[in-house]
Amino acid sequence: MSKKSNQPAKNTLNDLFGSKTRIKILKFLFRNYLSDFNAKDMAKKLQEADIAVNREIKMLVKIGLINKKK
């Protein structure tokens, strides 16, 4: 039996979460959960535009998946 490609699972994640940037943010936060980052630092580390990271963070906060430190 041949190995199935990992691509369908990746596409499912993209469809489920709707944005590659959102997925990158969630993976980053999962791997670095003990550290604090601001959106600008995260954008730089993820090599994504500041505005895209800010938009996704606002959406994740709005749905309650992450908390923004005050």
N, C-alpha and C positions, 0 to 999 in steps of 0.2 A: 504494500500500500504506500502510495507516495505522500509526502508531507504536504499539508495544505499551506497555502501562503498566509502570512500574517496580515496581508492587506485588507481582507474583508473585516477583520476585527477592528483595524485602525479606522476604516471607513465608518463602521458602526459607531465608534466613539465620536468621530467628527459629526455624524448625524445627530447623535444623542446630545452632545454638548453644543453643537451649532457653530463652533468657532475654534480654529486651530490655536488662536491666542488664548482663549479660555482654557483649553486643555493644557497648554504650556504653563499657564498660571497655576492651575490646580496641581499639576505634577510638581512644579517648583515648590509650592507651599507644603505639599505632602512631604517632600524630601527635606525641607528646611523649616519644619514646624516649630522648632525651638528658637528660631531667630526672628528678629523684627526687621521688616523691610518697608521702605516707602515705595510708592508706585514708580517713581523715577528710577530708583535703584533696580527694581524688578524689571522694568522695561530695558534697562541697559544689559542686565544679566541674561535676559531672554532674547535680546536682539530684536525687540519689537518697538513700534512707535509708542511714545508716551501716551498719546491720545487713545490709542487702541487698548492699552493696558488699563488706563483710567476708566474707560467705558466698561470693560469687562469686570473690573473690580466693583464698580457701582452696581452692576447687575448681580454679581455674586452676593454682595452685601444685601441688596434688596430682597433676594429670595431666601436670605438667611443661611446661606451655605458657608460664608465666612463672616468674621467680625472685623470691623475696622477699629483700630486702637485710637483712642482720643487723646 
